[in-house]
Amino acid sequence: MLKLKDIRDMNTSELEAKVYSLKEQLFNLRRQQAVGQLKNGKDLTSIRKDIARIYTVIRERELGLK
């Protein structure tokens, strides 16, 4: 799980690369879930939340809030 402070320390291009990486991980976990190989379903939730945190920080930067 990513900390918000760590996310805010990254620049926008690093954040976009991290989102891409997390989406690949999410795809692989969903595939494992479909075939019944997924051991821990909480991984799906934590990755989705990390992606949402990153998108929130990117949007804050676009709006100039932080």
N, C-alpha and C positions, 0 to 999 in steps of 0.2 A: 504494500500500500504506500502510495506516495504522500509525502507531507506537503501541505500547501506552501510552506516556506521554500521547500526545494523546487516546487513548480514555479514559484514567482522568481526564483533566482535564474531560471533558464531564459534564453532569448526565444523569440517567436519561432525561428526555424528549428531550434532544438525541440520545442513543444510539438510542432507539427510532425517531426520525425518520431517523437515518442508516441503520439497518437497513432501513427501508422503501425508502429511496433505493437502497441497494445491491441489494436484491431486484429492484427495477425494472430496474436495469442488468443484473443476472444474467439476467433474463427476456429482455431484448433481445439479449444476447449468445447465449443458447441459440437464439433464433429465427434469428439470423444464421448460427449453426452449422448449423442444420437445412437452410437453403437454400444453404449453401456459400459464404457471403459473409464468414465470420469469418477475419480475417487472422492474429490471434495468439491461440492457444488458451490461453496462459498467463494471459490476462485472467480467464478463468473461474475458474481456480485461485486467483488472488490475491483476487478478490471473495469467493469462498467462505471463504477463510481470514480475511478481514476481518470477515465476518459472524460467524464462530466466535469471533474475539477479542472482539467486542462482546458476544456472548451470555455469554462467560466472565466479563467484567467485571460485567455485570448480575447474574449469579448470585452472584459474590463479594459484591456489595453486599447482596443478599438474605440471604445467610448471615452477613454481618457479618465477613467475613474480612479485608478491607482497608479 
